[in-house]
Amino acid sequence: MSPAEDNPLQAIPQVDELLQRATLQPLWRTLGPRQARIVIRQTLEELRARCTGAPETAPAALAAGLAELEPALAARAQARLRPSLRVVINATGVVLHTNLGRAPLSPAACARLREIGAAYTNLEYELAAGRRGKRDSHVEALACELTGAERTLVVNNNAAALLLLAKALAADGEILISRGELVEIGDGFRVPEILMAAGARLREVGATNRTHLADYRQAAGPATRLILRVHRSNFELSGFTSRPERAELCALGAELGIPVAEDLGSGCLLAPEASGFPQEPTVAACLAAGMSIVTYSGDKLLGGPQAGLLSGRKIWLDRLRAEPLFRALRVDRLTLAALEATLDAYARESAEEVPVWRMLRARDLEARARAFALRLAPAWRAAVEADDSPVGGGALPGTRLRSWVIWLHPESIRCEELARRLRLAEPAVLARIQNDRLGLDLRTVAAEQEDALAGVCARLAAGDASARCPAQVPGVTAKG
Ligand SMILES: *Cc1c(COP(=O)(O)O)cnc(C)c1O
């Protein structure tokens, strides 16, 4: 018996042979030799595993595997070359989708990321004076101008802002907080636990539905360092409820000689007339009511990069800036560049340049949805209907936005399967599922993304289950 008959698996090529094979050279050049070996080894292992089944099916499996070897190598190479962090078309209509990275940045902010990311900068250097400067300086003046604050610090996110606040002002004492404001912000993280992680003790006051000024006053003692009010960003309390006005709380703080801070969460900079959300307090309104410090996210209603901002009175923010923990929470130049560009849009009263605001205030959704549904026909049966969607991301909890949704009725597969194929498409698409229908809400789809979305839908309708763009690896076509 020849060795091949003795052991059929010997028909599988060697790693080195595949590395030398002329038809595969473009693929290996793209991957580089190290990754090429990994891809070959993994593909061959998979092939061997498939051929170790029952003796009667193994030869057929081996023959099929060998015939498909080059496409299998190309497919694995392609999967490896695709970045882990990639673009997702958000067709859910949820504007601040935390799992999808919250706010997409404005073109101006993206341009600044390119420019500042590629170069040395004056991040911590005063060019006029020729000496060391502070990284805060780049957005501080603008943020103060827009909020009426005396100082603004920027840290990694709003959770970091709370940690810094509690550490600098209350690590050796107590924070008074209403039982109606012990918020869980998502992914199992809770505001009270963040405060306690800084070493502060929490003194819960009032009841879940009602907290009175007298509750704060009674609870205050020699160890009280801070009164904290927390925005109920992701839930609503209605019915028999009450809490003190900001000004009352701030007056009590002044009487006790302690700061009063507000965790505003979403951080709206637009006044109600401009935002269209009358119930949403602005950072400026909170500070005008007397808050010592307001903390807010950079990537919620502000519409910028992930960041946490602390705006307020200089005496308190100076203490926060001097806290050693600040160094561990500070942001890099990319965050500052994107934030400065985002704040600049507000300074020019051009909030429509900030994608979050353009999406929240979109008025052309019905027309876009109807035009898009026509594009999908006849491959897809699509119905356009009015619907509404939440804002998401811990913002405007009671608000439902009026939207127009394109509902797709897949004929041969289940709705969940269609949703899965959309998620695995290139680019990935996240849709809305409701009552066994799959909906596309264009509110959160940029106009520039419509062609790509239509392309994915067309490829899925044509039966290409993966709906990937044609192979991008030169030379060899991937299959499946
Ligand atoms: C979102 C939110 C946070 C957390 O902000 P991140 O920027 O995600 O860290 C904290 N408090 C409130 C009230 C929030 O809404």
PDBQT file of the ligand as one rigid body, heavy atoms in Angstrom, charges set to zero:
ROOT
HETATM    1  C1  LIG A 501     -25.267  58.119  31.754  1.00  0.00    +0.000 C 
HETATM    2  C2  LIG A 501     -25.243  58.537  33.161  1.00  0.00    +0.000 A 
HETATM    3  C3  LIG A 501     -24.099  58.343  33.944  1.00  0.00    +0.000 A 
HETATM    4  C4  LIG A 501     -22.867  57.680  33.403  1.00  0.00    +0.000 C 
HETATM    5  O1  LIG A 501     -22.282  58.448  32.417  1.00  0.00    +0.000 OA
HETATM    6  P1  LIG A 501     -21.118  57.822  31.494  1.00  0.00    +0.000 P 
HETATM    7  O2  LIG A 501     -20.665  58.978  30.679  1.00  0.00    +0.000 OA
HETATM    8  O3  LIG A 501     -21.743  56.722  30.721  1.00  0.00    +0.000 OA
HETATM    9  O4  LIG A 501     -20.061  57.326  32.412  1.00  0.00    +0.000 OA
HETATM   10  C5  LIG A 501     -24.140  58.760  35.253  1.00  0.00    +0.000 A 
HETATM   11  N1  LIG A 501     -25.231  59.347  35.773  1.00  0.00    +0.000 NA
HETATM   12  C6  LIG A 501     -26.333  59.562  35.045  1.00  0.00    +0.000 A 
HETATM   13  C7  LIG A 501     -27.509  60.208  35.686  1.00  0.00    +0.000 C 
HETATM   14  C8  LIG A 501     -26.376  59.160  33.721  1.00  0.00    +0.000 A 
HETATM   15  O5  LIG A 501     -27.473  59.374  32.993  1.00  0.00    +0.000 OA
ENDROOT
TORSDOF 0
